[in-house]
């Protein structure tokens, strides 16, 4: 698919041209990116003209126990040793959980935490209407299924659970929360995926919570 093919989608999102109804407008690229900070290799995918890291961010210069506010956590891990945390099954399967402020400075150089609008562009490229994309709660039709593990978008969202503001880990293998870079006071927009839902959630999360992070390539 040529990149010019995404122009009608963008025009639709901005209200400037006819809506594209084809839910298959995406380009899955089985490419890789190496984070030079730790040598970790990530798969990438192209959705709606944006290149996404198709795995949860796992950069961990330090790690905190769940009860500690602010920073980086590994689901269920209560120690402070990054080497030990990297050996856990949870880290190996789904990377880290980050509070919002830490997430914003954790993507590799040349990448960034996607904004709410960039998430919308990906969702629209997968068939969600602009009106649905701007809604709250669970929106769309099958976009969640297409973005979850084994979906055809290549996004591979993992149900990695989350860490609540007070410090409790919950909902692993049932639910996932991903940060956006778009702030609203003490909260920020997030995206949610659930094992029982084919749709994608859009809500506001407390910035002190621990969510998964995906990075988008900066143009």
Z-matrix of the N, CA and C atoms (Angstrom, degrees):
N
C 1 1.451
C 2 1.517 1 110.04
N 3 1.318 2 119.50 1 130.26
C 4 1.440 3 122.63 2 177.14
C 5 1.521 4 109.88 3 -74.49
N 6 1.332 5 115.15 4 150.40
C 7 1.454 6 118.52 5 -179.48
C 8 1.526 7 111.69 6 -63.91
N 9 1.348 8 117.01 7 -25.54
C 10 1.461 9 119.42 8 178.71
C 11 1.515 10 111.83 9 -63.68
N 12 1.328 11 116.52 10 -17.25
C 13 1.468 12 119.87 11 -179.53
C 14 1.511 13 112.41 12 -68.67
N 15 1.332 14 117.85 13 -18.22
C 16 1.458 15 119.12 14 -179.43
C 17 1.521 16 112.12 15 -82.91
N 18 1.361 17 117.78 16 -11.53
C 19 1.453 18 119.87 17 -176.92
C 20 1.515 19 112.97 18 -57.49
N 21 1.359 20 119.84 19 -45.23
C 22 1.465 21 118.84 20 177.66
C 23 1.520 22 112.72 21 -59.27
N 24 1.335 23 117.47 22 -33.93
C 25 1.461 24 119.86 23 179.22
C 26 1.518 25 109.98 24 -65.67
N 27 1.316 26 116.30 25 -45.62
C 28 1.449 27 120.18 26 -179.91
C 29 1.517 28 111.24 27 -63.78
N 30 1.345 29 115.88 28 -41.83
C 31 1.459 30 118.80 29 178.14
C 32 1.519 31 110.65 30 -61.27
N 33 1.352 32 116.00 31 -41.18
C 34 1.452 33 119.87 32 178.77
C 35 1.516 34 110.67 33 -61.08
N 36 1.333 35 116.33 34 -44.38
C 37 1.461 36 121.17 35 -179.33
C 38 1.518 37 111.04 36 -61.29
N 39 1.342 38 115.76 37 -36.59
C 40 1.457 39 120.00 38 -178.22
C 41 1.526 40 112.29 39 -88.28
N 42 1.324 41 117.00 40 0.60
C 43 1.462 42 120.65 41 177.21
C 44 1.510 43 113.47 42 78.41
N 45 1.350 44 117.70 43 20.53
C 46 1.446 45 119.38 44 -173.47
C 47 1.511 46 115.35 45 -106.48
N 48 1.313 47 120.22 46 -5.51
C 49 1.454 48 121.11 47 178.65
C 50 1.518 49 110.36 48 -158.61
N 51 1.324 50 116.44 49 179.31
C 52 1.456 51 121.08 50 -173.04
C 53 1.516 52 111.47 51 -64.33
N 54 1.310 53 115.32 52 147.16
C 55 1.464 54 121.56 53 -179.25
C 56 1.521 55 111.31 54 -73.18
N 57 1.313 56 116.01 55 139.51
C 58 1.461 57 121.58 56 175.56
C 59 1.521 58 108.25 57 -91.13
N 60 1.333 59 117.00 58 126.23
C 61 1.460 60 120.28 59 -175.46
C 62 1.525 61 113.20 60 -100.07
N 63 1.346 62 118.11 61 -12.35
C 64 1.450 63 121.23 62 -178.21
C 65 1.524 64 110.32 63 -68.76
N 66 1.348 65 118.86 64 114.42
C 67 1.464 66 120.84 65 -177.88
C 68 1.523 67 113.52 66 -77.87
N 69 1.337 68 118.51 67 2.78
C 70 1.461 69 120.90 68 -174.61
C 71 1.527 70 112.77 69 -105.71
N 72 1.334 71 116.61 70 13.95
C 73 1.458 72 119.16 71 -179.36
C 74 1.513 73 109.37 72 -78.72
N 75 1.311 74 115.75 73 92.46
C 76 1.452 75 122.80 74 176.29
C 77 1.517 76 108.24 75 -159.64
N 78 1.290 77 114.90 76 163.91
C 79 1.452 78 120.67 77 -179.89
C 80 1.517 79 107.72 78 -132.27
N 81 1.325 80 116.97 79 108.16
C 82 1.450 81 121.02 80 179.90
C 83 1.527 82 108.49 81 -89.30
N 84 1.320 83 116.20 82 118.90
C 85 1.447 84 121.41 83 178.41
C 86 1.527 85 108.63 84 -114.09
N 87 1.318 86 116.38 85 119.48
C 88 1.453 87 120.00 86 178.41
C 89 1.528 88 108.02 87 -88.47
N 90 1.332 89 114.51 88 71.67
C 91 1.449 90 121.25 89 -179.40
C 92 1.521 91 109.19 90 -113.10
N 93 1.336 92 115.44 91 176.14
C 94 1.448 93 119.89 92 -176.74
C 95 1.516 94 111.26 93 -132.90
N 96 1.321 95 114.69 94 155.16
C 97 1.450 96 122.37 95 175.16
C 98 1.525 97 107.66 96 -133.49
N 99 1.328 98 117.20 97 136.02
C 100 1.463 99 121.44 98 178.73
C 101 1.521 100 109.00 99 -105.79
N 102 1.323 101 116.51 100 123.02
C 103 1.461 102 122.02 101 174.84
C 104 1.525 103 107.38 102 -80.90
N 105 1.320 104 116.46 103 109.04
C 106 1.469 105 120.05 104 -174.61
C 107 1.525 106 112.92 105 -68.60
N 108 1.322 107 117.89 106 -12.80
C 109 1.461 108 119.65 107 179.88
C 110 1.523 109 111.92 108 -69.38
N 111 1.333 110 116.80 109 -34.41
C 112 1.467 111 119.57 110 -178.58
C 113 1.524 112 113.20 111 -135.89
N 114 1.335 113 116.95 112 2.01
C 115 1.456 114 120.97 113 178.44
C 116 1.512 115 115.04 114 78.43
N 117 1.305 116 117.82 115 6.02
C 118 1.472 117 120.46 116 -177.72
C 119 1.530 118 110.03 117 -71.87
N 120 1.323 119 115.51 118 138.59
C 121 1.459 120 122.29 119 179.98
C 122 1.525 121 109.16 120 -102.34
N 123 1.332 122 116.22 121 126.55
C 124 1.463 123 121.88 122 179.45
C 125 1.529 124 110.09 123 -116.08
N 126 1.317 125 115.81 124 142.03
C 127 1.456 126 120.27 125 168.77
C 128 1.527 127 108.77 126 -75.84
N 129 1.331 128 116.26 127 153.97
C 130 1.460 129 120.59 128 175.92
C 131 1.524 130 109.89 129 -129.17
N 132 1.331 131 116.04 130 161.22
C 133 1.450 132 121.55 131 175.65
C 134 1.518 133 109.00 132 -145.51
N 135 1.312 134 116.68 133 151.07
C 136 1.463 135 122.79 134 -179.78
C 137 1.530 136 108.68 135 -108.10
N 138 1.318 137 116.59 136 119.37
C 139 1.463 138 121.19 137 178.35
C 140 1.515 139 108.05 138 -128.53
N 141 1.320 140 117.02 139 118.26
C 142 1.454 141 120.81 140 178.25
C 143 1.509 142 114.02 141 63.05
N 144 1.337 143 117.42 142 28.11
C 145 1.450 144 121.03 143 178.61
C 146 1.511 145 114.22 144 87.92
N 147 1.347 146 118.32 145 -0.73
C 148 1.460 147 122.27 146 176.72
C 149 1.518 148 109.32 147 -106.80
N 150 1.324 149 116.78 148 134.50
C 151 1.460 150 121.66 149 178.14
C 152 1.521 151 108.52 150 -93.06
N 153 1.332 152 116.06 151 118.58
C 154 1.467 153 123.39 152 -178.29
C 155 1.525 154 110.13 153 -108.64
N 156 1.323 155 116.67 154 143.09
C 157 1.452 156 119.54 155 164.87
C 158 1.526 157 106.80 156 -71.56
N 159 1.326 158 116.40 157 124.19
C 160 1.457 159 121.84 158 -170.71
C 161 1.522 160 113.11 159 -93.76
N 162 1.321 161 116.26 160 25.73
C 163 1.462 162 123.03 161 175.07
C 164 1.522 163 108.11 162 -141.52
N 165 1.313 164 116.77 163 158.73
C 166 1.455 165 119.93 164 177.17
C 167 1.521 166 110.57 165 -67.72
N 168 1.313 167 115.98 166 139.21
C 169 1.453 168 120.36 167 178.04
C 170 1.529 169 109.78 168 -60.57
N 171 1.345 170 115.45 169 136.91
C 172 1.465 171 120.48 170 -175.73
C 173 1.526 172 112.02 171 -128.29
N 174 1.326 173 117.56 172 13.95
C 175 1.466 174 120.85 173 179.45
C 176 1.529 175 109.08 174 -67.01
N 177 1.342 176 116.31 175 124.53
C 178 1.459 177 120.22 176 -172.46
C 179 1.532 178 111.34 177 -140.40
N 180 1.326 179 118.06 178 80.87
C 181 1.465 180 119.63 179 175.04
C 182 1.518 181 112.66 180 -70.58
N 183 1.317 182 116.46 181 -21.21
C 184 1.472 183 122.45 182 175.62
C 185 1.522 184 107.61 183 -155.01
N 186 1.318 185 116.75 184 165.18
C 187 1.462 186 121.11 185 179.42
C 188 1.521 187 109.16 186 -141.68
N 189 1.319 188 115.87 187 147.23
C 190 1.462 189 121.22 188 -178.04
C 191 1.525 190 110.43 189 -121.58
N 192 1.325 191 118.04 190 152.80
C 193 1.472 192 120.55 191 171.04
C 194 1.519 193 109.07 192 -69.12
N 195 1.308 194 116.58 193 157.84
C 196 1.454 195 120.72 194 -176.64
C 197 1.512 196 114.19 195 -56.79
N 198 1.321 197 117.40 196 -30.99
C 199 1.461 198 120.76 197 -176.67
C 200 1.523 199 113.09 198 -75.85
N 201 1.321 200 117.30 199 -14.16
C 202 1.464 201 120.94 200 -177.66
C 203 1.517 202 110.74 201 -86.33
N 204 1.313 203 116.93 202 131.31
C 205 1.460 204 121.07 203 -177.54
C 206 1.512 205 110.90 204 -82.42
N 207 1.312 206 115.31 205 139.52
C 208 1.445 207 121.05 206 175.16
C 209 1.506 208 113.68 207 80.25
N 210 1.321 209 116.87 208 131.70
C 211 1.449 210 119.62 209 174.12
C 212 1.508 211 114.98 210 123.99
N 213 1.333 212 114.84 211 -141.01
C 214 1.456 213 123.46 212 -174.22
C 215 1.525 214 108.61 213 -126.29
N 216 1.323 215 115.60 214 135.37
C 217 1.460 216 120.80 215 179.28
C 218 1.524 217 110.26 216 -129.64
N 219 1.319 218 115.46 217 155.89
C 220 1.465 219 122.75 218 166.98
C 221 1.519 220 106.13 219 -112.76
N 222 1.311 221 116.70 220 131.96
C 223 1.460 222 121.25 221 -174.45
C 224 1.526 223 111.16 222 -51.32
N 225 1.340 224 115.89 223 123.17
C 226 1.452 225 122.41 224 176.07
C 227 1.510 226 115.51 225 80.32
N 228 1.323 227 118.23 226 -7.13
C 229 1.466 228 120.79 227 -177.21
C 230 1.527 229 110.07 228 -88.05
N 231 1.327 230 117.08 229 131.51
C 232 1.463 231 120.70 230 -175.99
C 233 1.529 232 113.43 231 -116.43
N 234 1.324 233 116.48 232 12.81
C 235 1.452 234 119.76 233 178.93
C 236 1.515 235 112.44 234 -97.20
N 237 1.340 236 115.61 235 -166.94
C 238 1.460 237 121.85 236 -178.99
C 239 1.529 238 112.66 237 -131.76
N 240 1.319 239 117.68 238 11.95
C 241 1.456 240 122.65 239 -176.56
C 242 1.533 241 110.16 240 -100.50
N 243 1.354 242 118.57 241 108.30
C 244 1.469 243 119.98 242 -178.69
C 245 1.526 244 113.46 243 -57.88
N 246 1.344 245 117.51 244 -38.96
C 247 1.472 246 119.67 245 -179.88
C 248 1.523 247 111.09 246 -62.55
N 249 1.316 248 116.58 247 -41.24
C 250 1.460 249 120.96 248 178.02
C 251 1.520 250 110.71 249 -67.29
N 252 1.328 251 116.62 250 -41.56
C 253 1.466 252 120.65 251 -179.65
C 254 1.522 253 111.35 252 -63.05
N 255 1.337 254 117.02 253 -35.43
C 256 1.464 255 120.74 254 -179.37
C 257 1.526 256 112.64 255 -67.55
N 258 1.315 257 116.49 256 -18.17
C 259 1.466 258 120.47 257 179.77
C 260 1.526 259 112.82 258 -87.67
N 261 1.322 260 118.15 259 -6.68
C 262 1.465 261 120.10 260 -178.27
C 263 1.523 262 110.80 261 -75.12
N 264 1.309 263 115.59 262 151.03
C 265 1.466 264 120.78 263 178.42
C 266 1.522 265 110.84 264 -62.71
N 267 1.341 266 116.58 265 -34.82
C 268 1.463 267 120.98 266 -178.01
C 269 1.523 268 111.29 267 -65.63
N 270 1.321 269 116.80 268 -43.00
C 271 1.464 270 119.33 269 178.74
C 272 1.526 271 110.57 270 -66.20
N 273 1.325 272 116.31 271 -46.15
C 274 1.458 273 119.80 272 -177.51
C 275 1.524 274 111.87 273 -62.07
N 276 1.324 275 116.56 274 -33.08
C 277 1.461 276 120.09 275 -177.56
C 278 1.518 277 113.06 276 -82.13
N 279 1.350 278 117.58 277 -36.47
C 280 1.468 279 118.09 278 -169.70
C 281 1.518 280 115.46 279 -145.19
N 282 1.326 281 118.73 280 19.12
C 283 1.455 282 119.64 281 172.81
C 284 1.514 283 114.32 282 68.38
N 285 1.321 284 115.20 283 -145.95
C 286 1.463 285 121.47 284 -173.08
C 287 1.514 286 113.81 285 -109.19
N 288 1.329 287 113.46 286 170.28
C 289 1.462 288 123.52 287 167.94
C 290 1.531 289 106.59 288 -116.38
N 291 1.328 290 116.70 289 138.17
C 292 1.459 291 121.78 290 -175.97
C 293 1.526 292 110.71 291 -127.79
N 294 1.335 293 116.67 292 144.25
C 295 1.458 294 117.49 293 166.63
C 296 1.533 295 107.21 294 -73.75
N 297 1.312 296 117.18 295 165.47
C 298 1.468 297 121.14 296 -170.63
C 299 1.526 298 112.50 297 -62.10
N 300 1.321 299 117.68 298 -47.61
C 301 1.464 300 120.32 299 -177.46
C 302 1.525 301 111.74 300 -62.84
N 303 1.324 302 117.07 301 -39.51
C 304 1.457 303 120.13 302 177.96
C 305 1.520 304 111.11 303 -69.45
N 306 1.324 305 116.37 304 -37.54
C 307 1.466 306 120.19 305 178.82
C 308 1.528 307 111.15 306 -57.03
N 309 1.318 308 116.65 307 -40.79
C 310 1.462 309 120.53 308 -175.20
C 311 1.521 310 113.37 309 -63.35
N 312 1.330 311 117.81 310 -22.68
C 313 1.465 312 120.47 311 -178.31
C 314 1.528 313 111.87 312 -111.32
N 315 1.319 314 117.80 313 14.25
C 316 1.464 315 120.69 314 -173.27
C 317 1.521 316 115.52 315 -106.20
N 318 1.323 317 119.14 316 -14.01
C 319 1.464 318 119.77 317 177.93
C 320 1.534 319 109.82 318 -70.55
N 321 1.323 320 117.60 319 151.84
C 322 1.470 321 120.36 320 178.78
C 323 1.525 322 111.59 321 -64.25
N 324 1.333 323 116.00 322 162.22
C 325 1.461 324 120.48 323 176.44
C 326 1.524 325 109.12 324 -59.18
N 327 1.335 326 115.66 325 135.03
C 328 1.457 327 120.65 326 -178.01
C 329 1.516 328 113.60 327 90.21
N 330 1.338 329 116.79 328 1.43
C 331 1.462 330 123.10 329 179.04
C 332 1.519 331 108.52 330 -133.44
N 333 1.331 332 116.67 331 161.88
C 334 1.468 333 119.95 332 179.20
C 335 1.521 334 110.47 333 -152.58
N 336 1.328 335 115.53 334 160.96
C 337 1.470 336 120.53 335 173.12
C 338 1.526 337 107.45 336 -66.64
N 339 1.324 338 118.90 337 127.62
C 340 1.465 339 120.44 338 -176.69
C 341 1.522 340 112.71 339 -65.56
N 342 1.312 341 115.48 340 144.34
C 343 1.459 342 120.62 341 174.92
C 344 1.525 343 109.87 342 -75.89
N 345 1.301 344 115.67 343 169.48
C 346 1.464 345 121.17 344 174.51
C 347 1.525 346 110.28 345 -58.01
N 348 1.333 347 116.89 346 -39.70
C 349 1.463 348 120.72 347 -179.38
C 350 1.524 349 111.36 348 -67.23
N 351 1.329 350 118.02 349 -36.84
C 352 1.464 351 120.10 350 178.61
C 353 1.524 352 111.28 351 -68.55
N 354 1.316 353 117.50 352 -36.56
C 355 1.464 354 119.81 353 172.64
C 356 1.531 355 110.15 354 -60.96
N 357 1.320 356 116.66 355 -42.65
C 358 1.466 357 120.00 356 179.74
C 359 1.527 358 111.06 357 -60.33
N 360 1.327 359 117.10 358 -42.57
C 361 1.460 360 119.97 359 -179.84
C 362 1.520 361 111.35 360 -59.37
N 363 1.337 362 116.78 361 -40.71
C 364 1.462 363 119.59 362 177.80
C 365 1.529 364 110.90 363 -65.51
N 366 1.320 365 116.48 364 -42.65
C 367 1.466 366 120.64 365 -179.70
C 368 1.519 367 111.49 366 -64.31
N 369 1.336 368 116.38 367 -40.20
C 370 1.467 369 120.29 368 178.57
C 371 1.523 370 110.40 369 -67.23
N 372 1.330 371 117.10 370 -38.26
C 373 1.461 372 120.11 371 176.91
C 374 1.524 373 111.88 372 -60.80
N 375 1.340 374 116.60 373 -25.30
C 376 1.463 375 121.72 374 179.44
C 377 1.527 376 112.40 375 -95.25
N 378 1.336 377 117.29 376 10.79
C 379 1.456 378 120.18 377 171.78
C 380 1.507 379 116.92 378 108.73
N 381 1.324 380 119.24 379 -4.49
C 382 1.460 381 121.18 380 176.73
C 383 1.529 382 108.66 381 -72.10
N 384 1.308 383 117.88 382 140.96
C 385 1.460 384 119.51 383 177.67
C 386 1.526 385 109.74 384 -76.88
N 387 1.340 386 117.87 385 156.13
C 388 1.460 387 120.05 386 176.76
C 389 1.523 388 113.00 387 -56.75
N 390 1.321 389 116.43 388 -37.66
C 391 1.471 390 120.12 389 178.51
C 392 1.523 391 110.72 390 -64.10
N 393 1.328 392 116.53 391 -44.77
C 394 1.466 393 119.87 392 177.98
C 395 1.526 394 110.88 393 -63.29
N 396 1.329 395 116.66 394 -42.95
C 397 1.457 396 120.97 395 -176.50
C 398 1.522 397 112.31 396 -60.32
N 399 1.315 398 117.37 397 -31.04
C 400 1.465 399 121.80 398 -179.27
C 401 1.518 400 112.92 399 -86.02
N 402 1.322 401 118.18 400 -1.47
C 403 1.457 402 121.67 401 -178.83
C 404 1.522 403 112.32 402 -81.05
N 405 1.321 404 114.72 403 172.28
C 406 1.458 405 122.07 404 177.26
C 407 1.528 406 109.59 405 -102.78
N 408 1.295 407 115.92 406 169.12
C 409 1.456 408 123.48 407 177.87
C 410 1.535 409 109.91 408 65.92
N 411 1.342 410 117.45 409 -144.29
C 412 1.454 411 121.19 410 -174.69
C 413 1.519 412 109.90 411 -90.08
N 414 1.346 413 115.41 412 125.42
C 415 1.465 414 119.71 413 -172.83
C 416 1.520 415 110.73 414 -130.32
N 417 1.342 416 114.22 415 160.23
C 418 1.453 417 120.48 416 176.45
C 419 1.511 418 113.31 417 87.73
N 420 1.329 419 115.37 418 -158.26
C 421 1.470 420 120.84 419 -176.88
C 422 1.534 421 110.19 420 -127.50
N 423 1.336 422 116.04 421 -78.12
C 424 1.474 423 119.53 422 -177.63
C 425 1.533 424 112.76 423 -113.75
N 426 1.326 425 116.93 424 12.95
C 427 1.468 426 119.16 425 -175.64
C 428 1.539 427 112.21 426 -63.37
N 429 1.327 428 116.86 427 -34.96
C 430 1.453 429 119.59 428 177.86
C 431 1.524 430 111.73 429 -63.04
N 432 1.328 431 116.24 430 -44.47
C 433 1.463 432 120.95 431 177.85
C 434 1.520 433 110.95 432 -61.86
N 435 1.324 434 116.35 433 -41.40
C 436 1.464 435 120.66 434 -178.47
C 437 1.525 436 112.54 435 -69.15
N 438 1.342 437 116.37 436 -24.14
C 439 1.464 438 120.12 437 -178.48
C 440 1.525 439 112.73 438 -97.23
N 441 1.330 440 117.56 439 -12.38
C 442 1.460 441 119.90 440 178.32
C 443 1.529 442 110.70 441 -80.60
N 444 1.317 443 115.12 442 174.86
C 445 1.461 444 121.42 443 -179.45
C 446 1.529 445 110.60 444 -52.70
N 447 1.319 446 116.23 445 133.79
C 448 1.472 447 125.45 446 -178.83
C 449 1.523 448 112.85 447 75.66
N 450 1.337 449 119.25 448 2.40
C 451 1.457 450 121.00 449 176.08
C 452 1.523 451 111.27 450 -73.81
N 453 1.343 452 116.56 451 162.56
C 454 1.463 453 120.06 452 -173.23
C 455 1.519 454 114.19 453 -80.69
N 456 1.318 455 119.29 454 -2.52
C 457 1.468 456 121.04 455 -179.75
C 458 1.520 457 112.35 456 -81.13
N 459 1.322 458 117.09 457 -18.60
C 460 1.450 459 120.60 458 -175.22
C 461 1.508 460 114.07 459 80.72
N 462 1.339 461 118.32 460 -0.24
C 463 1.466 462 121.84 461 -177.47
C 464 1.527 463 111.65 462 -69.69
N 465 1.337 464 115.86 463 -39.64
C 466 1.468 465 121.44 464 172.23
C 467 1.532 466 113.34 465 62.17
N 468 1.330 467 117.17 466 48.48
C 469 1.469 468 120.40 467 178.02
C 470 1.519 469 110.38 468 -63.07
N 471 1.327 470 116.10 469 128.81
C 472 1.459 471 122.27 470 -179.14
C 473 1.514 472 110.26 471 -102.31
N 474 1.319 473 116.78 472 140.05
C 475 1.463 474 121.33 473 -179.72
C 476 1.527 475 108.50 474 -84.18
N 477 1.329 476 114.54 475 75.68
C 478 1.458 477 121.96 476 -170.10
C 479 1.517 478 114.23 477 -89.73
N 480 1.338 479 117.65 478 1.97
C 481 1.456 480 119.70 479 -178.20
C 482 1.519 481 111.57 480 72.65
N 483 1.326 482 116.20 481 -167.85
C 484 1.451 483 120.20 482 -178.13
C 485 1.523 484 110.33 483 -155.31
N 486 1.339 485 115.21 484 170.96
C 487 1.460 486 121.92 485 173.74
C 488 1.516 487 106.99 486 -114.49
N 489 1.313 488 117.37 487 123.98
C 490 1.459 489 121.57 488 179.94
C 491 1.524 490 110.15 489 -72.62
N 492 1.337 491 116.94 490 162.30
C 493 1.457 492 121.53 491 177.52
C 494 1.521 493 113.49 492 -51.46
N 495 1.347 494 118.64 493 -44.50
C 496 1.472 495 120.22 494 178.25
C 497 1.526 496 114.88 495 -71.34
N 498 1.334 497 117.83 496 -10.48
C 499 1.450 498 119.61 497 174.02
C 500 1.509 499 117.14 498 109.60
N 501 1.329 500 118.33 499 18.70
C 502 1.457 501 121.06 500 -179.96
C 503 1.527 502 110.48 501 -99.75
N 504 1.343 503 116.30 502 131.38
C 505 1.461 504 121.21 503 173.32
C 506 1.528 505 108.79 504 -84.77
N 507 1.329 506 116.76 505 136.89
C 508 1.463 507 119.14 506 -176.63
C 509 1.526 508 111.49 507 -155.68
N 510 1.341 509 115.12 508 157.05
C 511 1.463 510 126.03 509 167.39
C 512 1.529 511 115.39 510 69.60
N 513 1.313 512 118.14 511 24.31
C 514 1.460 513 119.20 512 174.71
C 515 1.530 514 109.65 513 -62.33
N 516 1.324 515 116.35 514 140.73
C 517 1.466 516 125.24 515 -177.78
C 518 1.525 517 112.81 516 69.75
N 519 1.322 518 117.34 517 4.98
C 520 1.463 519 121.50 518 177.38
C 521 1.522 520 112.73 519 -121.44
N 522 1.325 521 116.39 520 -31.14
C 523 1.458 522 119.72 521 -167.09
C 524 1.528 523 109.54 522 -150.98
N 525 1.322 524 116.69 523 154.48
C 526 1.460 525 121.91 524 174.60
C 527 1.518 526 110.10 525 -142.27
N 528 1.321 527 116.10 526 144.03
C 529 1.459 528 122.94 527 175.50
C 530 1.524 529 107.80 528 -125.54
N 531 1.328 530 116.64 529 135.09
C 532 1.454 531 122.25 530 178.12
C 533 1.527 532 109.82 531 -125.18
N 534 1.327 533 116.26 532 135.36
C 535 1.461 534 120.81 533 178.48
C 536 1.525 535 112.05 534 -73.55
N 537 1.338 536 115.91 535 147.82
C 538 1.451 537 122.20 536 159.54
C 539 1.526 538 106.87 537 -109.36
N 540 1.324 539 117.30 538 168.24
C 541 1.462 540 121.38 539 179.54
C 542 1.520 541 112.34 540 -88.41
N 543 1.330 542 117.07 541 3.42
C 544 1.460 543 121.22 542 -173.76
C 545 1.524 544 110.92 543 -91.45
N 546 1.320 545 115.43 544 116.18
C 547 1.466 546 122.78 545 -173.99
C 548 1.521 547 111.82 546 -96.60
N 549 1.328 548 115.35 547 143.37
C 550 1.469 549 122.31 548 172.01
C 551 1.533 550 106.41 549 -135.68
N 552 1.324 551 116.57 550 93.83
C 553 1.467 552 123.03 551 -177.29
C 554 1.537 553 110.44 552 58.85
N 555 1.349 554 117.04 553 -124.48
C 556 1.463 555 120.18 554 -177.84
C 557 1.522 556 112.43 555 -85.51
N 558 1.323 557 116.14 556 5.83
C 559 1.453 558 120.93 557 179.98
C 560 1.533 559 110.14 558 -123.67
N 561 1.306 560 115.91 559 170.79
C 562 1.463 561 121.55 560 176.64
C 563 1.518 562 108.49 561 -143.97
N 564 1.332 563 115.98 562 152.34
C 565 1.458 564 118.83 563 177.49
C 566 1.524 565 110.65 564 -64.66
N 567 1.312 566 114.64 565 145.60
C 568 1.459 567 122.60 566 178.56
C 569 1.521 568 109.45 567 -134.74
N 570 1.337 569 115.97 568 166.23
C 571 1.451 570 122.32 569 170.78
C 572 1.520 571 108.38 570 -120.16
N 573 1.329 572 115.31 571 143.90
C 574 1.458 573 121.04 572 -175.03
C 575 1.522 574 110.59 573 -127.10
N 576 1.326 575 115.70 574 143.14
C 577 1.461 576 123.22 575 174.65
C 578 1.518 577 107.76 576 -130.66
N 579 1.334 578 116.42 577 143.14
C 580 1.456 579 121.38 578 -176.12
C 581 1.522 580 109.31 579 -135.55
N 582 1.316 581 116.05 580 145.05
C 583 1.458 582 121.06 581 -176.78
C 584 1.531 583 112.28 582 -61.16
N 585 1.326 584 117.47 583 -28.49
C 586 1.466 585 121.10 584 -175.89
C 587 1.527 586 113.52 585 -98.49
N 588 1.324 587 118.31 586 -1.12
C 589 1.464 588 120.96 587 -175.91
C 590 1.526 589 111.53 588 -117.79
N 591 1.352 590 117.57 589 136.40
C 592 1.461 591 120.83 590 176.40
C 593 1.525 592 112.40 591 -87.51
N 594 1.329 593 117.04 592 -4.26
C 595 1.455 594 122.92 593 -174.44
C 596 1.533 595 110.99 594 -98.84
N 597 1.333 596 116.37 595 -179.42
C 598 1.467 597 122.22 596 179.08
C 599 1.522 598 108.84 597 -118.68
N 600 1.319 599 117.02 598 131.79
C 601 1.454 600 120.96 599 179.14
C 602 1.523 601 111.63 600 -88.19
N 603 1.324 602 115.68 601 147.43
C 604 1.475 603 122.10 602 174.56
C 605 1.519 604 106.68 603 -134.03
N 606 1.320 605 116.06 604 120.95
C 607 1.460 606 120.36 605 -176.91
C 608 1.521 607 108.68 606 -152.44
N 609 1.329 608 116.03 607 -177.26
C 610 1.458 609 122.04 608 176.13
C 611 1.520 610 109.05 609 -108.57
N 612 1.334 611 116.41 610 128.84
C 613 1.451 612 121.19 611 -179.68
C 614 1.512 613 111.62 612 -112.01
N 615 1.330 614 116.15 613 148.55
C 616 1.456 615 121.78 614 176.53
C 617 1.532 616 108.72 615 -66.12
N 618 1.325 617 117.14 616 130.28
C 619 1.463 618 121.67 617 -174.69
C 620 1.525 619 113.76 618 -63.58
N 621 1.330 620 117.46 619 -16.48
C 622 1.467 621 119.71 620 179.50
C 623 1.526 622 112.58 621 -85.07
N 624 1.328 623 117.56 622 -8.78
C 625 1.464 624 121.08 623 179.31
C 626 1.524 625 109.90 624 -72.82
N 627 1.335 626 116.11 625 163.69
C 628 1.452 627 121.46 626 177.61
C 629 1.513 628 111.25 627 -108.04
N 630 1.328 629 116.82 628 113.71
C 631 1.463 630 122.58 629 -178.88
C 632 1.524 631 109.98 630 -120.23
N 633 1.317 632 115.20 631 162.87
C 634 1.463 633 120.66 632 172.58
C 635 1.523 634 109.78 633 -71.84
N 636 1.331 635 115.36 634 161.03
C 637 1.470 636 121.07 635 -177.95
C 638 1.527 637 110.01 636 -133.25
N 639 1.318 638 115.16 637 134.03
C 640 1.465 639 122.63 638 167.36
C 641 1.522 640 107.52 639 -116.77
N 642 1.307 641 116.54 640 148.58
C 643 1.457 642 121.61 641 -178.80
C 644 1.518 643 109.76 642 -114.79
N 645 1.336 644 115.93 643 147.41
C 646 1.461 645 123.82 644 177.75
C 647 1.527 646 108.10 645 -115.52
N 648 1.322 647 115.79 646 141.55
C 649 1.454 648 119.51 647 179.98
C 650 1.517 649 110.68 648 -68.92
N 651 1.326 650 115.79 649 132.16
C 652 1.454 651 121.42 650 179.08
C 653 1.525 652 109.41 651 -79.19
N 654 1.312 653 116.70 652 129.53
C 655 1.468 654 120.95 653 -178.39
C 656 1.518 655 110.09 654 -85.64
